[in-house]
């Protein structure tokens, strides 16, 4: 395949550098905007091409030496070749670009990104794969395993668990989730410090004198349980019955957690009121209601967006791990809500992942 000389113009969502040749975009991993590189074209499409980096001929001042010996082969990290402040700048730009390009949202009220206190050794869990004696992660863009002795972005406890797994005489083929603690085996954020910063930010954004919190995709109640003092009543809903069981283990009288489809959140709220003693003012009239949504990467379904509009919370706090689907959903909700702020958080240093909190208020 041909080797071409390119100037990297930007870094796309997902982490690949973007160059252009004869009007066609060429994506080159492990590059930084402003760099001059030579790259081998490996896939040619009608609208774009993909290439592998051959040589950096003029490097960016932001280029640094990666700390991981597997970087470039492992499919996890994509940004270890650039300094941390530049990673943050790129992620902020990618969030803004997604909101403008996909959401058609102009003058987005972006707040500064919240960095991670730890750039390495932050992950509280990883999932490794075992096959024919090889234990590790998938190689970039393939289903072949790369043998991994230690993951630098994971906490010491996780790497100790990995060492113990690797020390076993026989490891059955399969997937193994290794954790830093003994918390319930339900969904939780992988970066404890940034997760706490996210919850603190939500606490600051919730208005005073609230009647009801509706926590959709509530998991084990991470957000709801940190906000109990702000509300008369808390209702959480999630499809994961194990997470709901964990949430109910230490629930107070004001908390109700229901296992079900988030599209049925209206029915869950009605059912909770029917069996509860605390009756907030009627929804949709003068009730002071806040709703938190923290969907998976696919974002909100059409049914959930309709349920949000029908419930008409005064305050909507949307936690997203996928800026493109967040942008799509905000576009659909903007007739009913005003976007007050958008805050990126670096939950996943060294990787392409971005966490975002959008704060919306109902149209007056």
Helices and strands as residue ranges (DSSP letters): E 3-7, E 10-11, E 17-21, E 24-28, E 36-44, E 48-58, H 84-101, E 110-114, E 125-131, E 134-138, E 145-147, H 156-167, E 174-179, H 192-205, E 210-216, H 222-225, G 228-230, E 231-238, H 241-249, E 255-259, G 262-264, H 265-274, E 289-293, H 302-311, E 315-320, H 323-333, E 337-345, E 355-362
